[in-house]
Amino acid sequence: WGEDGPTRMHPEHLLFSGRYFVILSFPDREPAMAWFETEMTKRLEPLAPHDWSALQPLVKQVFAEYTKQDAAAGLKLLKDHADEIRDYGFGQYLQGELALMAKDWDLAETSYGRAIELNDSGGDPLPNPPTILWASVDGLAMALLSDGKVDDAAKAFERAVALSGRMGDDAQTGKCLYNYACSLSRAGRFEDSLAALTESIQLAPEHKALAAKDSDFAKARARP
């Protein structure tokens, strides 16, 4: 590079977008250069970190309604700003939490799913990793289980268990394992359910008595 940018000897063009740095190297005055630069810029723009500071007043209002256990009021606030929070991972997570509280399983599944999608794609990573991601995956699993989608719930709980293990909270992991065992039992995967339940009881012995009365294990208990 020269003092003013690319030179004949070093024709590289540098693109910056958030945490991404791309070097485009073409022969000097290559006609395709402009096209590649435009296309690469388009692809990088969605990956750049978002500034959600303008939505912080909304988040505070929603949190206030969540604290009061007023799911309907919180959901209305978010619905009124649906377009603004569409690509806001944390906003989608909050909507999932409120929908779960309201027992709106479809909305909970959609909202948690969107939060997870945005995180996993890099479109808008969830804050405080892996805590909020775990809460989103666990919430999705609970919504799926409540909606009777036991196979999908089991897959989600499996990931929630793995994320919880990374957080080092044995009580939380024990609870995740218990819920995972419930979903596996309802899916008819009794051996897998027993394995998960055994791990759960090792971390939280009180789950043994709980499982003895839990209807999710009724078919498993009835087996010879």
Buried (B, 14 or more C-beta within 10 A) or exposed (E): EEEEEBEEEEBEBEBEBEEEEBEBEBEEEEEEBEEBBEEBEEEBEBBEEBEBEEBEEBBEBBEEBBEEEBBEBBBEBBEEBEEBBEBBBBBBBBBBBBBBBBEBBEBBBBBBBBBBBBBEEEBBBBEEEBBBBBBBBBBBBBBBBBBEBBBBBBBBBBBBBBBBBEEEBEEBBBBBBBBBBBBBBBBEBBEBBBBBBEBBBEBBEEBEEBBEEBEBBEEBEEEE
